[in-house]
Amino acid sequence: MKRSKLYILALASLLTFFGCKKEKVPGPTGPAGPDGKSLEEHIRKNGFVKMDVYTKSSHGDDSLILSTEYLHEDDFTNSQYSEGELSRFYIWRLNTKNLTSISISSNQAPSEPLENLIFNLDYTLHDTLGNGKLLSLTASATTINESMEISDYSFDKATGKIKFNYKAKYQSSVQGGMDLTLKGSVEAALNEEIYLRKGSIIE
C-alpha cells in the first residue's frame, strides 16, 4: 500500500513538472552610451572617424589589411571649433577596444573653403590583423606636404556637423619596412567655443 502511494506521488510530480511552461526571460540589454542613450544613438549624434589601412600587394595593387573605427567621445571639449582671432577646429576620437586614438585639427575655422584649410592628422594603431600579426604604430600626416588629401568636405554651422573623406600616406622609416595608405571618412558634431570679452553680448 505504501509502495502504491509512492508511485502515485511520483507520477503526480512528473505530470506537474512537464505540464509547467517555462517563462521567457529577456536577455540583457546592450550598454548605454556616455550620455545615457544607446551607443547607436550616441554615434549618430556625435559622429565617428573610420579608417581603412592598405598596403601594396605583390602585384602593386592596394590590399586592405585592416578596417577600424574611432567612435567614443564623452568629453565635448574634444570636438570643437572657433572663429575670428582664434580660428581653429579639433576632432578627437577613441577606439575603446584597444585604446587607440585619432585627432584631426586645423588652425582655420571649419567654415573656410576647403582650399584655405590645412589639416593635421595624428593617429595610433594597435590592431591584430587576424593572421597572428599585430600592426602597431603612431604616426601623423598633413596636407602641407601632401601626405594627406581631403575630399567631399562640408560644414553646417547651424548644426555643427562636419563631414569629409581623407586619404593619407605612411612611409616606414625602417629599411625594407612596409608603407601604408590610409583611407577613411569623418562625420562629427563640433561645439563652438565662445570667448567672453568685456562688453560682449552672447545671445
PAROTI-228431 format. One record per residue: residue number from 1; x, y, z of N, C-alpha, C, CB in turn. Coordinates in Angstrom, 2 decimals. Glycine has a CB too. Layout:
BEGIN
DRENFI  resi      n_X      n_Y      n_Z     ca_X     ca_Y     ca_Z      c_X      c_Y      c_Z     cb_X     cb_Y     cb_Z
DRENFI   NUM        X        Y        Z        X        Y        Z        X        Y        Z        X        Y        Z
...
end
This chain:
BEGIN
DRENFI  resi      n_X      n_Y      n_Z     ca_X     ca_Y     ca_Z      c_X      c_Y      c_Z     cb_X     cb_Y     cb_Z
DRENFI     1     0.83    -1.21     0.00     0.00     0.00     0.00     0.86     1.25     0.00    -0.94     0.01     1.21
DRENFI     2     1.87     1.23     0.85     2.76     2.39     0.91     3.47     2.57    -0.42     3.79     2.23     2.04
DRENFI     3     3.84     1.41    -1.04     4.55     1.49    -2.31     3.65     2.10    -3.39     5.05     0.11    -2.75
DRENFI     4     2.34     1.76    -3.38     1.39     2.32    -4.36     1.27     3.82    -4.20     0.02     1.66    -4.22
DRENFI     5     1.21     4.27    -2.94     1.11     5.71    -2.69     2.34     6.45    -3.20     0.92     5.99    -1.19
DRENFI     6     3.51     5.81    -3.04     4.75     6.44    -3.52     4.73     6.56    -5.03     5.98     5.63    -3.07
DRENFI     7     4.24     5.50    -5.74     4.16     5.55    -7.20     3.22     6.67    -7.65     3.68     4.20    -7.76
DRENFI     8     2.08     6.81    -6.95     1.11     7.85    -7.31     1.70     9.24    -7.13    -0.18     7.72    -6.47
DRENFI     9     2.41     9.45    -6.01     3.04    10.75    -5.75     4.11    11.06    -6.77     3.64    10.78    -4.34
DRENFI    10     4.89    10.06    -7.17     5.94    10.26    -8.16     5.34    10.62    -9.51     6.82     9.02    -8.29
DRENFI    11     4.24     9.94    -9.89     3.58    10.21   -11.16     3.00    11.62   -11.17     2.47     9.18   -11.42
DRENFI    12     2.40    12.04   -10.07     1.82    13.39    -9.97     2.91    14.45   -10.09     1.06    13.55    -8.64
DRENFI    13     4.05    14.19    -9.50     5.16    15.15    -9.57     5.67    15.30   -10.99     6.30    14.71    -8.66
DRENFI    14     5.76    14.17   -11.72     6.21    14.22   -13.11     5.23    14.99   -13.99     6.41    12.81   -13.65
DRENFI    15     3.93    14.73   -13.79     2.92    15.44   -14.58     2.96    16.94   -14.32     1.52    14.90   -14.27
DRENFI    16     3.15    17.29   -13.05     3.23    18.71   -12.69     4.46    19.36   -13.32     3.26    18.89   -11.16
DRENFI    17     5.61    18.65   -13.33     6.87    19.19   -13.86     6.78    19.45   -15.36     8.03    18.24   -13.56
DRENFI    18     6.27    18.41   -16.10     6.20    18.55   -17.55     5.06    19.44   -18.00     6.07    17.19   -18.18
DRENFI    19     4.08    19.65   -17.15     2.95    20.49   -17.51     3.23    21.97   -17.36     1.77    20.13   -16.68
DRENFI    20     4.27    22.29   -16.62     4.60    23.71   -16.42     5.26    24.28   -17.67     5.54    23.90   -15.19
DRENFI    21     4.90    25.48   -18.02     5.50    26.18   -19.15     6.58    27.11   -18.63     4.43    26.96   -19.96
DRENFI    22     7.73    27.07   -19.29     8.82    27.94   -18.90     8.58    29.36   -19.40    10.16    27.41   -19.43
DRENFI    23     8.70    30.30   -18.51     8.55    31.69   -18.92     9.82    32.17   -19.58     8.19    32.59   -17.72
DRENFI    24     9.66    32.97   -20.65    10.81    33.52   -21.35    11.43    34.64   -20.53    10.40    34.04   -22.75
DRENFI    25    12.72    34.54   -20.35    13.44    35.56   -19.60    14.17    36.46   -20.59    14.44    34.92   -18.59
DRENFI    26    13.87    37.75   -20.61    14.52    38.63   -21.57    16.03    38.68   -21.33    13.93    40.03   -21.50
DRENFI    27    16.78    38.76   -22.45    18.24    38.83   -22.34    18.69    40.19   -21.86    18.88    38.52   -23.68
DRENFI    28    19.96    40.30   -21.55    20.48    41.58   -21.05    20.46    42.65   -22.13    21.90    41.41   -20.53
DRENFI    29    20.17    43.87   -21.75    20.17    44.97   -22.70    21.60    45.42   -22.95    19.31    46.14   -22.19
DRENFI    30    21.82    46.00   -24.14    23.16    46.47   -24.50    23.57    47.66   -23.66    23.21    46.84   -25.98
DRENFI    31    24.88    47.95   -23.65    25.38    49.06   -22.82    24.92    50.40   -23.36    26.90    49.03   -22.76
DRENFI    32    24.69    51.30   -22.45    24.28    52.65   -22.86    25.50    53.46   -23.26    23.51    53.37   -21.72
DRENFI    33    25.29    54.46   -24.09    26.37    55.35   -24.49    26.74    56.29   -23.36    25.99    56.15   -25.73
DRENFI    34    27.78    57.13   -23.56    28.24    58.03   -22.50    27.19    59.02   -22.01    29.42    58.78   -22.97
DRENFI    35    26.21    59.37   -22.87    25.19    60.32   -22.47    23.91    59.64   -21.98    24.87    61.25   -23.62
DRENFI    36    23.98    58.33   -21.73    22.82    57.60   -21.24    21.96    57.01   -22.34    21.99    58.49   -20.40
DRENFI    37    22.20    57.40   -23.59    21.44    56.87   -24.71    22.14    55.62   -25.23    21.29    57.92   -25.83
DRENFI    38    21.49    54.92   -26.16    22.12    53.74   -26.73    23.36    54.16   -27.49    21.15    52.96   -27.65
DRENFI    39    24.29    53.22   -27.65    25.54    53.53   -28.35    25.27    53.98   -29.78    26.47    52.31   -28.35
DRENFI    40    24.27    53.37   -30.43    23.93    53.76   -31.80    23.46    55.21   -31.87    22.85    52.82   -32.37
DRENFI    41    22.61    55.61   -30.91    22.14    56.99   -30.87    23.28    57.95   -30.59    21.04    57.14   -29.82
DRENFI    42    24.19    57.56   -29.70    25.32    58.40   -29.35    26.21    58.65   -30.56    26.12    57.77   -28.21
DRENFI    43    26.49    57.58   -31.33    27.33    57.71   -32.51    26.63    58.56   -33.56    27.67    56.32   -33.09
DRENFI    44    25.33    58.37   -33.73    24.59    59.15   -34.72    24.62    60.63   -34.36    23.15    58.66   -34.83
DRENFI    45    24.60    60.93   -33.09    24.60    62.33   -32.63    25.99    62.95   -32.68    24.06    62.42   -31.22
DRENFI    46    27.00    62.22   -32.20    28.34    62.79   -32.04    29.33    62.42   -33.13    28.90    62.38   -30.73
DRENFI    47    29.00    61.44   -33.95    29.83    61.14   -35.11    30.90    60.09   -34.90    30.46    62.36   -35.57
DRENFI    48    31.77    59.96   -35.91    32.75    58.89   -35.94    33.91    59.28   -36.86    32.11    57.55   -36.40
DRENFI    49    34.98    58.51   -36.73    36.09    58.55   -37.69    36.38    57.11   -38.07    37.38    59.27   -37.08
DRENFI    50    36.30    56.82   -39.35    36.56    55.46   -39.84    37.87    55.46   -40.62    35.39    54.95   -40.73
DRENFI    51    38.55    54.31   -40.60    39.83    54.19   -41.30    40.01    52.80   -41.88    40.99    54.52   -40.35
DRENFI    52    40.39    52.75   -43.16    40.81    51.52   -43.81    42.30    51.63   -44.10    39.99    51.25   -45.12
DRENFI    53    43.05    50.59   -43.79    44.50    50.60   -43.95    44.88    49.63   -45.07    45.23    50.22   -42.61
DRENFI    54    45.64    50.14   -46.03    46.06    49.35   -47.19    47.58    49.29   -47.26    45.48    49.94   -48.50
DRENFI    55    48.08    48.19   -47.83    49.47    48.09   -48.22    49.51    47.59   -49.65    50.26    47.15   -47.26
DRENFI    56    50.68    47.59   -50.25    50.79    47.15   -51.64    50.92    45.63   -51.70    52.00    47.82   -52.33
DRENFI    57    50.15    45.04   -52.59    50.26    43.59   -52.81    51.48    43.31   -53.69    48.96    43.03   -53.47
DRENFI    58    51.75    42.06   -53.90    52.89    41.67   -54.74    52.69    42.13   -56.18    53.09    40.15   -54.71
DRENFI    59    51.43    42.42   -56.55    51.13    42.90   -57.90    51.12    44.42   -57.99    49.80    42.36   -58.37
DRENFI    60    51.39    45.09   -56.84    51.42    46.55   -56.84    50.08    47.21   -56.61    51.98    47.02   -58.12
DRENFI    61    49.04    46.42   -56.31    47.71    46.97   -56.04    47.53    47.22   -54.55    46.61    46.01   -56.55
DRENFI    62    46.60    48.14   -54.21    46.26    48.38   -52.80    45.56    47.15   -52.24    45.37    49.64   -52.65
DRENFI    63    46.05    46.65   -51.11    45.48    45.47   -50.47    45.03    45.84   -49.06    46.52    44.29   -50.44
DRENFI    64    43.73    45.69   -48.78    43.17    46.05   -47.48    43.65    45.07   -46.42    41.64    46.08   -47.54
DRENFI    65    44.26    45.60   -45.34    44.73    44.72   -44.26    44.01    45.00   -42.94    46.23    44.89   -44.07
DRENFI    66    43.32    46.15   -42.84    42.68    46.48   -41.56    41.60    47.54   -41.78    43.72    46.99   -40.54
DRENFI    67    40.47    47.37   -41.11    39.41    48.38   -41.03    39.15    48.66   -39.56    38.10    47.92   -41.78
DRENFI    68    39.19    49.92   -39.18    38.99    50.25   -37.78    38.13    51.51   -37.66    40.34    50.45   -37.07
DRENFI    69    37.55    51.72   -36.46    36.69    52.88   -36.21    37.06    53.50   -34.86    35.19    52.46   -36.22
DRENFI    70    36.98    54.80   -34.84    37.17    55.56   -33.60    35.83    56.24   -33.31    38.38    56.62   -33.72
DRENFI    71    35.14    55.79   -32.28    33.75    56.20   -32.07    33.51    56.96   -30.78    32.88    55.00   -32.08
DRENFI    72    34.25    56.65   -29.76    33.89    57.10   -28.41    34.34    58.53   -28.14    34.50    56.17   -27.38
DRENFI    73    33.43    59.30   -27.55    33.76    60.66   -27.10    32.75    61.06   -26.04    33.76    61.68   -28.30
DRENFI    74    33.20    61.20   -24.80    32.30    61.63   -23.75    32.66    63.00   -23.20    32.29    60.62   -22.63
DRENFI    75    33.65    63.64   -23.82    34.05    64.99   -23.41    33.87    65.90   -24.61    35.54    65.02   -22.88
DRENFI    76    32.84    66.74   -24.56    32.52    67.55   -25.73    33.59    68.57   -26.07    31.21    68.26   -25.51
DRENFI    77    34.51    68.86   -25.16    35.59    69.80   -25.48    36.60    69.18   -26.44    36.30    70.26   -24.20
DRENFI    78    36.44    67.90   -26.72    37.35    67.24   -27.65    36.85    67.29   -29.09    37.56    65.82   -27.24
DRENFI    79    35.75    67.97   -29.33    35.25    68.21   -30.69    34.72    69.63   -30.71    34.14    67.16   -31.12
DRENFI    80    35.53    70.55   -31.21    35.17    71.95   -31.07    35.73    72.78   -32.22    35.68    72.50   -29.74
DRENFI    81    35.20    74.00   -32.33    35.72    74.94   -33.32    35.53    76.36   -32.82    35.02    74.75   -34.69
DRENFI    82    36.29    77.27   -33.38    36.13    78.69   -33.07    36.43    79.50   -34.32    37.06    79.12   -31.89
DRENFI    83    35.93    80.72   -34.34    36.13    81.61   -35.46    36.70    82.93   -34.97    34.81    81.84   -36.22
DRENFI    84    37.14    83.78   -35.90    37.69    85.07   -35.52    39.18    85.01   -35.30    37.01    85.57   -34.27
DRENFI    85    39.65    85.70   -34.24    41.09    85.77   -33.98    41.70    84.41   -33.65    41.36    86.74   -32.85
DRENFI    86    40.94    83.56   -33.02    41.43    82.24   -32.61    40.76    81.13   -33.42    41.20    82.02   -31.11
DRENFI    87    40.74    81.29   -34.72    40.08    80.31   -35.59    40.79    78.97   -35.53    40.03    80.82   -37.03
DRENFI    88    40.00    77.91   -35.42    40.55    76.56   -35.42    39.40    75.55   -35.31    41.57    76.37   -34.26
DRENFI    89    39.71    74.29   -35.54    38.80    73.21   -35.15    39.61    71.98   -34.82    37.78    72.91   -36.29
DRENFI    90    38.99    71.10   -34.03    39.70    69.96   -33.48    38.71    68.82   -33.29    40.39    70.32   -32.14
DRENFI    91    39.10    67.64   -33.76    38.27    66.44   -33.62    39.14    65.36   -32.98    37.69    65.96   -35.00
DRENFI    92    38.64    64.72   -31.93    39.36    63.63   -31.28    38.41    62.49   -31.01    40.02    64.11   -29.96
DRENFI    93    38.84    61.29   -31.34    38.03    60.10   -31.10    38.91    58.97   -30.57    37.30    59.66   -32.38
DRENFI    94    38.27    58.06   -29.84    38.97    56.94   -29.19    38.35    55.62   -29.61    38.93    57.09   -27.66
DRENFI    95    39.21    54.64   -29.87    38.76    53.27   -30.06    38.92    52.56   -28.72    39.58    52.55   -31.20
DRENFI    96    37.80    52.32   -28.02    37.86    51.77   -26.67    38.27    50.30   -26.64    36.52    51.94   -26.00
DRENFI    97    38.22    49.62   -27.79    38.59    48.21   -27.82    40.09    48.03   -27.59    38.20    47.58   -29.16
DRENFI    98    40.88    48.94   -28.15    42.33    48.79   -28.00    43.00    50.07   -27.50    42.95    48.37   -29.32
DRENFI    99    42.18    51.05   -27.09    42.66    52.32   -26.53    43.59    53.08   -27.49    43.39    52.06   -25.23
DRENFI   100    43.28    53.01   -28.78    43.98    53.82   -29.76    43.13    55.05   -30.05    44.27    53.02   -31.06
DRENFI   101    43.76    56.10   -30.56    43.02    57.36   -30.77    43.41    58.00   -32.09    43.28    58.34   -29.61
DRENFI   102    42.61    58.98   -32.49    42.88    59.73   -33.70    42.45    61.18   -33.47    42.15    59.12   -34.93
DRENFI   103    43.21    62.11   -33.98    42.84    63.52   -33.91    43.07    64.17   -35.27    43.64    64.26   -32.79
DRENFI   104    42.16    65.05   -35.64    42.26    65.81   -36.88    42.03    67.27   -36.50    41.22    65.31   -37.98
DRENFI   105    42.96    68.13   -36.88    42.87    69.52   -36.45    43.27    70.47   -37.57    43.76    69.75   -35.23
DRENFI   106    42.91    71.73   -37.38    43.28    72.79   -38.33    43.31    74.11   -37.57    42.28    72.85   -39.52
DRENFI   107    44.17    75.00   -38.00    44.24    76.34   -37.40    43.39    77.35   -38.17    45.69    76.82   -37.33
DRENFI   108    42.44    76.83   -38.92    41.47    77.67   -39.62    40.07    77.25   -39.20    41.64    77.55   -41.17
DRENFI   109    39.13    78.16   -39.33    37.74    77.85   -38.99    37.17    76.86   -40.00    36.87    79.15   -38.95
DRENFI   110    36.30    75.95   -39.57    35.75    74.95   -40.49    34.85    75.55   -41.56    34.98    73.92   -39.72
DRENFI   111    34.41    76.81   -41.36    33.56    77.46   -42.36    34.36    77.99   -43.55    32.79    78.61   -41.70
DRENFI   112    35.69    77.94   -43.46    36.53    78.38   -44.58    36.39    77.41   -45.76    38.02    78.48   -44.13
DRENFI   113    36.61    77.90   -46.99    36.60    76.99   -48.14    37.70    75.93   -47.99    36.79    77.77   -49.45
DRENFI   114    37.48    74.78   -48.57    38.42    73.67   -48.43    39.82    74.06   -48.88    37.93    72.47   -49.22
DRENFI   115    39.94    74.85   -49.95    41.27    75.21   -50.45    42.06    76.08   -49.48    41.15    75.92   -51.78
DRENFI   116    41.39    76.68   -48.48    42.08    77.52   -47.49    42.45    76.75   -46.23    41.21    78.69   -47.12
DRENFI   117    42.01    75.51   -46.12    42.20    74.75   -44.88    43.46    73.89   -44.93    40.99    73.88   -44.62
DRENFI   118    44.15    73.85   -43.81    45.30    72.95   -43.63    44.92    71.93   -42.56    46.60    73.75   -43.22
DRENFI   119    44.96    70.66   -42.91    44.57    69.58   -42.00    45.80    68.89   -41.44    43.66    68.56   -42.72
DRENFI   120    45.72    68.54   -40.15    46.76    67.76   -39.49    46.14    66.51   -38.89    47.48    68.61   -38.38
DRENFI   121    46.74    65.38   -39.16    46.23    64.08   -38.70    47.25    63.42   -37.79    45.89    63.16   -39.91
DRENFI   122    46.81    63.00   -36.60    47.65    62.23   -35.67    46.85    61.00   -35.25    48.08    63.10   -34.41
DRENFI   123    47.48    59.83   -35.30    46.73    58.61   -35.03    47.64    57.53   -34.47    46.04    58.11   -36.29
DRENFI   124    47.01    56.58   -33.79    47.71    55.38   -33.31    46.94    54.15   -33.77    47.86    55.39   -31.76
DRENFI   125    47.67    53.11   -34.09    47.09    51.82   -34.46    47.71    50.74   -33.57    47.33    51.50   -35.97
DRENFI   126    46.89    49.84   -33.10    47.38    48.71   -32.30    46.35    47.60   -32.47    47.58    49.09   -30.76
DRENFI   127    46.35    47.00   -33.66    45.30    46.06   -34.03    45.91    44.77   -34.55    44.38    46.68   -35.09
DRENFI   128    45.27    43.66   -34.20    45.65    42.37   -34.78    45.06    42.27   -36.18    45.17    41.18   -33.89
DRENFI   129    45.80    41.64   -37.08    45.38    41.53   -38.47    44.68    40.21   -38.77    46.57    41.70   -39.39
DRENFI   130    44.51    39.38   -37.73    43.79    38.13   -37.92    44.65    37.00   -38.45    42.65    38.34   -38.85
DRENFI   131    45.93    37.22   -38.61    46.82    36.17   -39.11    48.01    35.96   -38.17    47.31    36.52   -40.51
DRENFI   132    47.80    36.29   -36.90    48.87    36.16   -35.93    49.84    37.32   -35.93    49.61    34.91   -36.17
DRENFI   133    49.50    38.39   -36.67    50.37    39.56   -36.75    49.68    40.76   -36.11    50.74    39.87   -38.23
DRENFI   134    50.49    41.67   -35.58    50.00    42.86   -34.91    50.53    44.10   -35.61    50.40    42.85   -33.43
DRENFI   135    49.64    45.01   -35.96    50.04    46.29   -36.56    49.99    47.34   -35.46    49.12    46.68   -37.77
DRENFI   136    51.14    47.89   -35.10    51.21    48.85   -34.01    52.11    50.01   -34.41    51.72    48.18   -32.70
DRENFI   137    51.56    51.23   -34.44    52.36    52.39   -34.80    51.66    53.67   -34.37    52.62    52.42   -36.31
DRENFI   138    52.45    54.72   -34.25    51.94    56.07   -34.01    52.52    56.95   -35.09    52.32    56.59   -32.57
DRENFI   139    51.67    57.70   -35.78    52.15    58.47   -36.92    51.30    59.71   -37.12    52.16    57.63   -38.18
DRENFI   140    51.70    60.52   -38.08    50.97    61.75   -38.38    51.07    62.04   -39.87    51.52    62.94   -37.56
DRENFI   141    50.21    62.93   -40.34    50.21    63.35   -41.74    49.61    64.76   -41.80    49.40    62.34   -42.65
DRENFI   142    49.85    65.45   -42.88    49.33    66.81   -43.04    49.13    67.13   -44.51    50.27    67.84   -42.38
DRENFI   143    48.22    68.04   -44.78    48.00    68.46   -46.17    49.10    69.40   -46.65    46.64    69.13   -46.31
DRENFI   144    49.95    69.89   -45.74    51.01    70.82   -46.13    52.00    70.14   -47.06    51.74    71.36   -44.89
DRENFI   145    52.44    68.92   -46.71    53.42    68.22   -47.54    52.78    67.17   -48.43    54.47    67.57   -46.66
DRENFI   146    51.47    67.27   -48.60    50.71    66.38   -49.49    50.74    64.92   -49.05    51.26    66.49   -50.89
DRENFI   147    51.02    64.68   -47.76    50.91    63.31   -47.25    49.47    63.01   -46.84    51.86    63.10   -46.06
DRENFI   148    48.59    64.00   -47.02    47.17    63.84   -46.69    46.33    64.62   -47.69    46.89    64.33   -45.24
DRENFI   149    45.21    64.02   -48.12    44.28    64.66   -49.05    42.88    64.64   -48.44    44.29    63.93   -50.43
DRENFI   150    42.12    65.69   -48.72    40.74    65.82   -48.22    39.79    65.96   -49.41    40.59    67.04   -47.25
DRENFI   151    38.65    65.29   -49.33    37.64    65.40   -50.40    36.24    65.37   -49.80    37.79    64.26   -51.43
DRENFI   152    35.26    65.79   -50.59    33.84    65.79   -50.18    33.64    66.49   -48.85    33.31    64.36   -50.09
DRENFI   153    34.24    67.67   -48.73    34.21    68.41   -47.46    32.93    69.24   -47.33    35.43    69.32   -47.33
DRENFI   154    32.35    69.25   -46.13    31.20    70.12   -45.86    31.14    70.43   -44.37    29.87    69.45   -46.33
DRENFI   155    30.64    71.63   -44.06    30.43    72.03   -42.67    29.14    72.81   -42.57    31.63    72.88   -42.14
DRENFI   156    28.26    72.39   -41.66    26.97    73.05   -41.44    27.05    73.78   -40.11    25.78    72.02   -41.46
DRENFI   157    27.15    75.09   -40.16    27.30    75.86   -38.93    26.06    75.79   -38.05    27.62    77.31   -39.26
DRENFI   158    24.90    75.61   -38.65    23.66    75.55   -37.88    23.63    74.34   -36.95    22.45    75.52   -38.82
DRENFI   159    24.21    73.24   -37.39    24.20    72.00   -36.59    25.57    71.66   -36.02    23.69    70.84   -37.43
DRENFI   160    26.63    72.30   -36.53    27.98    71.98   -36.10    28.53    70.71   -36.73    28.02    71.85   -34.62
DRENFI   161    27.80    70.13   -37.69    28.22    68.87   -38.30    29.29    69.12   -39.38    27.01    68.14   -38.91
DRENFI   162    30.38    68.38   -39.28    31.45    68.44   -40.26    31.61    67.05   -40.88    32.79    68.92   -39.62
DRENFI   163    31.78    67.01   -42.20    31.91    65.73   -42.90    33.00    65.86   -43.96    30.56    65.30   -43.54
DRENFI   164    33.79    64.81   -44.13    34.74    64.76   -45.23    35.37    63.38   -45.31    35.83    65.84   -45.06
DRENFI   165    36.00    63.10   -46.44    36.78    61.90   -46.63    38.26    62.29   -46.64    36.38    61.16   -47.95
DRENFI   166    39.11    61.37   -46.24    40.54    61.66   -46.22    41.34    60.48   -46.76    40.99    62.01   -44.80
DRENFI   167    42.53    60.80   -47.22    43.49    59.79   -47.67    44.86    60.25   -47.19    43.45    59.61   -49.24
DRENFI   168    45.60    59.36   -46.57    46.91    59.72   -46.02    47.92    58.61   -46.32    46.82    59.98   -44.50
DRENFI   169    49.18    59.01   -46.30    50.26    58.06   -46.57    51.13    57.89   -45.33    51.11    58.53   -47.77
DRENFI   170    51.57    56.66   -45.13    52.55    56.38   -44.07    53.76    55.72   -44.72    51.93    55.46   -42.95
DRENFI   171    54.91    56.36   -44.56    56.14    55.80   -45.11    57.02    55.30   -43.98    56.89    56.85   -45.96
DRENFI   172    57.36    54.04   -44.03    58.16    53.43   -42.97    59.58    54.02   -42.99    58.21    51.90   -43.15
DRENFI   173    60.10    54.29   -41.80    61.46    54.81   -41.66    62.48    53.69   -41.58    61.57    55.70   -40.43
DRENFI   174    62.00    52.45   -41.54    62.88    51.28   -41.45    63.16    50.76   -42.85    62.24    50.17   -40.58
DRENFI   175    64.40    50.48   -43.13    64.77    49.95   -44.43    64.05    48.63   -44.70    66.29    49.76   -44.53
DRENFI   176    63.36    48.58   -45.81    62.58    47.38   -46.14    61.26    47.31   -45.41    63.38    46.16   -45.82
DRENFI   177    60.89    48.41   -44.70    59.62    48.44   -43.97    58.42    48.56   -44.89    59.62    49.59   -42.99
DRENFI   178    57.25    48.43   -44.32    56.01    48.43   -45.09    55.38    49.82   -45.11    55.02    47.41   -44.51
DRENFI   179    55.17    50.36   -46.30    54.46    51.62   -46.44    52.95    51.35   -46.44    54.89    52.36   -47.75
DRENFI   180    52.18    52.32   -45.95    50.73    52.15   -45.83    50.00    53.31   -46.48    50.32    52.02   -44.36
DRENFI   181    48.78    53.04   -46.90    47.85    54.07   -47.35    46.60    54.00   -46.48    47.49    53.90   -48.87
DRENFI   182    46.19    55.13   -45.94    45.01    55.19   -45.08    43.88    55.89   -45.84    45.32    55.92   -43.75
DRENFI   183    42.71    55.30   -45.83    41.55    55.91   -46.45    40.40    55.85   -45.46    41.18    55.20   -47.79
DRENFI   184    39.70    56.97   -45.29    38.63    56.96   -44.31    37.65    58.09   -44.47    39.19    56.99   -42.94
DRENFI   185    36.72    58.14   -43.54    35.68    59.17   -43.55    35.48    59.71   -42.15    34.35    58.61   -44.12
DRENFI   186    35.04    60.95   -42.09    34.81    61.63   -40.81    33.42    62.24   -40.83    35.89    62.72   -40.54
DRENFI   187    32.70    62.05   -39.74    31.43    62.74   -39.51    31.38    63.06   -38.02    30.18    61.87   -39.98
DRENFI   188    31.41    64.33   -37.68    31.48    64.70   -36.27    30.64    65.93   -35.99    32.93    64.94   -35.85
DRENFI   189    30.19    66.04   -34.74    29.46    67.22   -34.28    30.43    68.10   -33.50    28.22    66.83   -33.40
DRENFI   190    30.68    69.31   -34.00    31.60    70.24   -33.34    30.83    71.22   -32.47    32.45    71.00   -34.38
DRENFI   191    31.37    71.52   -31.32    30.80    72.53   -30.44    31.59    73.83   -30.61    30.82    72.06   -28.95
DRENFI   192    30.88    74.95   -30.69    31.55    76.23   -30.90    32.07    76.78   -29.58    30.59    77.25   -31.54
DRENFI   193    33.35    77.19   -29.58    33.95    77.83   -28.42    33.51    79.29   -28.37    35.50    77.71   -28.46
DRENFI   194    33.08    79.74   -27.22    32.66    81.12   -27.03    33.66    81.82   -26.12    31.21    81.20   -26.44
DRENFI   195    34.27    82.89   -26.61    35.22    83.66   -25.81    34.54    84.95   -25.35    36.51    83.97   -26.62
DRENFI   196    34.37    85.10   -24.05    33.71    86.28   -23.50    34.70    87.43   -23.39    33.11    85.96   -22.11
DRENFI   197    34.32    88.57   -23.91    35.13    89.78   -23.81    34.31    90.85   -23.13    35.63    90.25   -25.20
DRENFI   198    34.98    91.84   -22.57    34.28    92.90   -21.89    33.35    93.63   -22.87    35.28    93.88   -21.26
DRENFI   199    32.09    93.73   -22.46    31.12    94.43   -23.29    30.46    93.55   -24.34    31.78    95.57   -23.96
DRENFI   200    30.85    92.26   -24.40    30.26    91.39   -25.42    28.90    90.88   -24.97    31.19    90.21   -25.72
DRENFI   201    28.05    90.59   -25.91    26.71    90.05   -25.64    26.60    88.70   -26.34    25.59    91.04   -26.14
DRENFI   202    26.28    87.69   -25.57    26.12    86.34   -26.11    24.63    86.04   -26.16    26.89    85.27   -25.24
DRENFI   203    24.12    85.82   -27.34    22.70    85.52   -27.48    22.45    84.04   -27.28    22.18    85.97   -28.85
end
